[in-house]
Amino acid sequence: MECIVCGNWFSSTDKTKKLCMTCERVLQHPSIGIAPERLLELAQAEKDGRLVVLPCKIMDTIFMAVGRYGITGFEEDRCDGFFINREGVLQIKAQCYSGNHATYGLPGETVFLTREEAEAELKEKGEEK
């Protein structure tokens, strides 16, 4: 069988067992701080393609791209939610967005988590012209 945490193969007569012995021991260590059942649930969700790690929390500061015909700057805003489209692409929703683009942005393209990242993207886009 394949361990759902590390992917290594192991043998067991118990058909319900999902972890190799090494992963079992690691997950039961008190320093982990999460119940082994919860970690198993997360590992199974990741294997099934159902696990999403969000880039920020609701109400975190974000920097949304502004500009009518291209990105001309970034505006400080607050994260108001998330959206995953049919293709599985995660988007961040701005709370009070007043620019010309949609209120949803792509992390690392039209929305950034720090001013420094946003400014670096703007500088890079300027150099491409």
Buried (B, 14 or more C-beta within 10 A) or exposed (E): BEBBBBEEEBEEEEEEBBBBEEBBEBBEEEEEEEEBEEBBEBBBEBBEEEEEEEBBEEEEEBBBBBBEEEBBEBBEBBBBEBEEEEEEEBBBBBBEBEBEBEBBBEBEEBBBBEEEBBBEBBEEBEEEE
